[in-house]
């Protein structure tokens, strides 16, 4: 389903593993995604257990690295070591803290990065490897764990320097990355396996497209 042509926004209600087989090697500029965390959240067709997450990582990561020039994902602290060794780990900083860990308040979240830094690759100078953002997720979004819109926009701008870039989110969820791509002029391909969340994402991105022309 194509929602917009400028930038091109294309979304699918499908299994990302099957859909990625159709994508040529290194044809995606950036995989930017927030996979399941194995915490038992309700994702409809996906049983969010640690065992199923391990299988998902094993099956999807080789495909992400095959189709993309760089892959950036949020994974939560407890899952960092389940993923292949990244090129680097950036940090999402929220100094107010959220939840407790065995060493105190958790004030940061890991962002796993695979591939070259787009700023250094394009000779645009070095940037920080941290993203400050204190926004919270919008409570009205009917999804168990949507990321804050402003955080995703900051992360997108840190990981994509060209408006011609194509961004791919294989776990589209409520469509936050698609909304950010529309607002920031990036091409977007999104896949969501759950019909319920696909409809939420479609409606949010469609609304963002309309608002661009108000």
N, C-alpha and C positions, 0 to 999 in steps of 0.2 A: 504494500500500500504506500503510495507516494502522497505525502501531505503538503509538500512545498517543492518548488523547482529552483528557487533562488533565496538562500542556499537550498540544495537538494536534501530533503528530509524523507527517508524511506524506512518504514517499520514493518516488522513481520511478527505474527503470532505463530511461533514455531519453536522447535528444538534447536538451540544454537549449534550443537554438534553436527546435526544434519545440514543446517544451512551453511556452516563454514566450509563444508566440502566444496561448495560452489565458488568460493572466493579465491582468486589467484594469489600466489606467493607475493608478499611484500606490497600488496595493492592498497592496504589500509595505512594511513599515516599514523594513527594513534588508536589503540584499544584503551578505552577509559571506562572502567567498570567497578562495580561494588558487588562482588559475588556473595552468595550465602555464607554465613559464619559458622554453621553447624551448632546453633544455639537453640534449636527446636522451634524457631519461628514458623508461623503458618504461611506456607508458600503455595498452597493448593496442590499442584501435581508433583512438587518436589518435597520429599521427606527430609527435613533439615537436621540430619544427624551428623555427628562427626565422621562416622564411617562413610556416609554418602558424600560428604564434603571431600574426603580424601580421594574417593573415586572420581568426583567431578574435577578436582584439581589435576589428577593424573591424566584425564581425558582431554581437558580443555587447554591447559597451558601449552602443550606442543603446538596446537592449532593457533593460539594467540600469537606465539612467537613466529610461526610460519607466515601468517598473513599480514603481520604488521611490521612497521619500521620501529615502533616503540610500543610497549605495553605498560600501563600504569594502573594500579588497582589498590583499593583499600581492603584490608583483610582482618583488622582487629589484632590485638596483641597476641592472643592465644593461638592464632593460626599462622603467624609469621614463619615459623619453622617447618610448616607443612608444604610451603611453596618452594619451587626451585630457587637457588641462590640468585638474588637480583643483582643488577648492575650497581644499584644504590638504593638506600631507603631514605625517603624524605619524611618529614613529620608534619602532621596537622596539629597545631598548638591551640589549646583552649585553656588558658591559665586559670580559669575559674574552677576547673576540675570537674570530673564526672566519674562517679562510681569509685570504689576502693579496689586497690590491688594489694599484694603482699608487702609492698614497700610504701604505701601511702595513697594519696589521691592520684588518680590517673588524669594527667593534664596534657596528654598528647596521644595521637593515633598514628600508626605506621602507614606509609604509602610506598608500596613496592614498585620500583622503576626498572624496566628492562629496555636496553637500547641506549642510544646516545641522547644527551641533553640537547633539546632543539635549539636553545640559545647558543650554546658552544658550537654545535654543528654548523649553524648559520653565521658564525662569527659576529654574534650580537652581544658578546660579553657574558660574564658569569652572573648568575642570579643566586639568591639564597635557596637553601634546600628545606626551608620551612614555610608553612602557610599558616598565618594567624587568622582565625575566624571563630567568633563567639556566637554566631547565629545558631538557632535551634531549628529542628525540622518543623515544617508546618503540620500542625496537629490534625487539620482537616483532611489531609491526604490519607486515603484508606489503604495504607500499606504499613506493614509492621516496623520498617526501619528506613524511611527515606532519608537521604542525606540533605542537609540544608542547601537551598538554591545558591546562596552566595558563596559557600565553600566550593561547590562544584564549578562555578564560574571562575573562581580564582585558580582552581586546580587546572581547569581547561586552558586558561591563558598562560599558565606556567609550563604546560606540556605541549602547547601548539602555538606556533608563531606565525602561521600563514592562514589567511582566510580561505585559501583554496584547499586546506586540509580536509580529509575525510575522517571522521571520528566514528568509531564502532563501539557500541555497548551491547554485549551479548546477553547481559542480565539487566534488561532495561528497567524492570520494576515499574515504578510510577512515572518514569519518563523525565526525571530531573536533568539528566545529561542531554537529552534531546531538546528540552526547553533552553538549556544553556547554549547549545549549538545554534539554535534558531536566533537567539538574542545576540550572539557574538559572531554570526555570519559564517559558521562552519557547516560543511556538509555532514550529514548524520545518517548512520545506519543503526537501527536498534532492533533487537530481538527479545521477545518475552514469551516464555512458554505458557504462562498462565493466562487464560482468556480474560479473567477478571482484571488482572493488573494491566494487561494489554489495553483494555478499554479505558482504564484510568490514564495510562500514558498517552493514548491517542487523543483523548479529550484535552489533556493538559497542553500537549504540543500544538494541537489545533487552535486552542484558545490563544496560545502565545503567538501563533502565526497571525491570527486576526488582530491582536493588540498591536502588532508591529505596524499596521496600516491605519490605525485609528488616529 
